[in-house]
Amino acid sequence: MDLGNPIAKGNTADIYLCDKKIIKVLKDYLPETEAIKEADKQRLAWKAGLPVPEILDVIKIENRQAVVMEYITGDTLGNMMLKDISHAAGYMRIAVKTQIKIHTVKGDGYPLMKDKLASQISSAPLPDAASKESLLEKLYMMKYEERLCHGDFHVHNIIMHGKEPYIIDWVDASSGDISADVCRSYLLYSQISTELAKLYINLYCEATETNQDKVLAWASVIAGARLAENVSSENPDRLLRIINGGLKNNR
């Protein structure tokens, strides 16, 4: 199958547009079941009535796993924001409203967030065993009602199809604490812009009447898990500062 050139590239996959369908070709280092797991997560979100591209098939292309899905025309909120930063607040309100919609869905059928975070923290390059143990202890002490969490929610994972936002990239979805999901988004925004991160958390907490302290209580745990991802755009020293600050406050 000749896919042509990718329309986007990520850490775990290359994205192609072929025959009016999106084909997400996963990197060959990923586990053999990765495409099926991602497709199943997205199908569950679609069946729950969320605005999500429909999964059409899971195939192999040149021995690489691939997920075939509906092509949603439009631009991402992230690109729209980059083109016109003066409308950042309006675009962020759309993102927040969309995330709140996700959080109304029960997390039935999804892997547990707590298990994934524990696995990531256990493999994270933390400076000492005591820090790792403290983060895991804090994680297991967290009490919450399990809801659907996207796991990587930000403006570049929302495609505006006309006035309808469609949510993409469900690989990290789980059943967990919505405050942890919000904290993850906050940390992603803060690596780019402190102002954007503040705008996001203010809008979300105002819309849901959530205390920001409840969200930020997750910061050290989420930063510890993020450290294990080894993402080139992330500054590990920044994550370590967040981790150390959170653990210091707990002592």
GIGIRA-V933431 format. One record per residue. RES is the residue in one letter. PSI is psi in whole degrees, 0 to 359 (NA if undefined). D_CENTER is the distance of its C-alpha to the mean C-alpha in Angstrom with 1 decimal. Layout:
<<RES/PSI/D_CENTER> <RES/PSI/D_CENTER>>
This chain:
<<M/124/30.2> <D/108/30.1> <L/347/26.6> <G/206/27.7> <N/145/25.4> <P/146/21.6> <I/347/20.3> <A/153/17.1> <K/139/16.3> <G/185/13.2> <N/331/13.1> <T/353/13.2> <A/159/14.9> <D/139/17.3> <I/130/17.2> <Y/150/20.7> <L/117/22.4> <C/125/25.4> <D/42/27.8> <K/29/25.6> <K/152/22.8> <I/131/19.5> <I/115/19.7> <K/107/16.7> <V/116/18.6> <L/152/17.0> <K/148/18.3> <D/354/21.3> <Y/350/20.4> <L/155/17.8> <P/153/19.3> <E/336/21.4> <T/5/19.5> <E/316/16.0> <A/318/16.6> <I/318/18.0> <K/315/15.3> <E/317/12.6> <A/319/15.3> <D/320/16.2> <K/316/12.8> <Q/324/12.9> <R/317/16.6> <L/318/16.1> <A/319/14.0> <W/317/16.7> <K/334/19.4> <A/356/18.2> <G/9/19.0> <L/151/15.7> <P/93/15.9> <V/140/14.3> <P/137/16.2> <E/135/18.6> <I/131/18.6> <L/327/22.0> <D/162/22.5> <V/121/21.4> <I/181/23.9> <K/137/24.9> <I/115/25.8> <E/46/28.0> <N/16/26.8> <R/141/23.1> <Q/145/20.8> <A/142/19.7> <V/126/18.0> <V/129/20.0> <M/168/18.8> <E/140/20.1> <Y/120/20.2> <I/116/19.2> <T/151/21.2> <G/182/20.2> <D/158/18.4> <T/153/14.9> <L/326/14.9> <G/314/14.1> <N/321/17.2> <M/322/19.2> <M/320/18.5> <L/326/19.7> <K/331/22.7> <D/85/23.7> <I/342/22.3> <S/340/25.0> <H/19/22.9> <A/317/19.8> <A/318/20.3> <G/317/20.8> <Y/322/17.7> <M/327/15.6> <R/321/17.5> <I/316/16.4> <A/314/12.7> <V/315/13.5> <K/322/15.7> <T/318/13.2> <Q/321/10.7> <I/322/13.9> <K/319/14.9> <I/317/12.0> <H/351/13.0> <T/347/16.5> <V/137/16.0> <K/152/17.0> <G/20/15.0> <D/132/18.0> <G/350/17.6> <Y/152/14.2> <P/156/14.2> <L/131/14.4> <M/319/11.7> <K/321/14.8> <D/318/15.9> <K/315/12.8> <L/319/12.8> <A/318/16.6> <S/318/16.6> <Q/315/14.5> <I/321/16.7> <S/330/19.7> <S/359/19.1> <A/145/18.1> <P/67/21.0> <L/154/22.0> <P/334/25.5> <D/162/27.2> <A/329/27.1> <A/319/27.7> <S/318/24.4> <K/315/22.5> <E/321/24.6> <S/319/24.1> <L/317/20.3> <L/320/20.6> <E/317/23.3> <K/318/21.3> <L/312/18.4> <Y/341/21.0> <M/344/22.7> <M/131/19.9> <K/136/20.9> <Y/164/19.0> <E/129/19.0> <E/125/16.4> <R/170/14.4> <L/128/11.6> <C/133/8.1> <H/318/5.2> <G/343/3.2> <D/49/0.6> <F/120/4.0> <H/174/7.0> <V/339/10.4> <H/354/10.3> <N/23/8.3> <I/120/11.1> <I/127/14.5> <M/109/17.6> <H/94/20.2> <G/238/23.1> <K/4/22.1> <E/122/19.6> <P/130/15.8> <Y/136/14.2> <I/128/10.5> <I/173/9.6> <D/75/7.6> <W/14/7.4> <V/330/8.0> <D/10/5.9> <A/145/7.1> <S/174/9.8> <S/116/12.6> <G/205/12.7> <D/125/13.3> <I/332/11.9> <S/325/13.0> <A/322/10.8> <D/319/7.7> <V/320/9.5> <C/320/10.5> <R/313/7.3> <S/318/7.0> <Y/316/10.8> <L/324/10.8> <L/316/8.9> <Y/321/11.5> <S/339/14.2> <Q/342/14.3> <I/313/15.4> <S/123/17.4> <T/321/18.5> <E/318/19.9> <L/320/16.7> <A/318/14.9> <K/319/18.0> <L/313/18.1> <Y/306/14.6> <I/327/15.4> <N/314/18.9> <L/317/18.2> <Y/312/15.8> <C/326/18.3> <E/317/21.2> <A/329/20.1> <T/0/19.4> <E/45/22.2> <T/136/19.9> <N/129/21.3> <Q/330/19.2> <D/327/20.6> <K/323/18.9> <V/310/15.5> <L/346/16.6> <A/338/18.2> <W/354/15.0> <A/313/14.8> <S/322/16.8> <V/313/15.1> <I/322/11.5> <A/321/13.3> <G/318/15.2> <A/320/12.4> <R/326/10.9> <L/328/14.6> <A/343/14.7> <E/338/12.3> <N/49/15.1> <V/131/13.3> <S/331/16.2> <S/350/15.0> <E/145/14.4> <N/110/17.6> <P/329/18.2> <D/323/21.1> <R/316/18.9> <L/320/16.8> <L/324/20.1> <R/320/21.5> <I/317/18.8> <I/310/19.4> <N/322/23.2> <G/319/23.2> <G/319/21.5> <L/325/23.8> <K/321/26.8> <N/337/26.3> <N/345/26.3> <R/NA/29.6>>
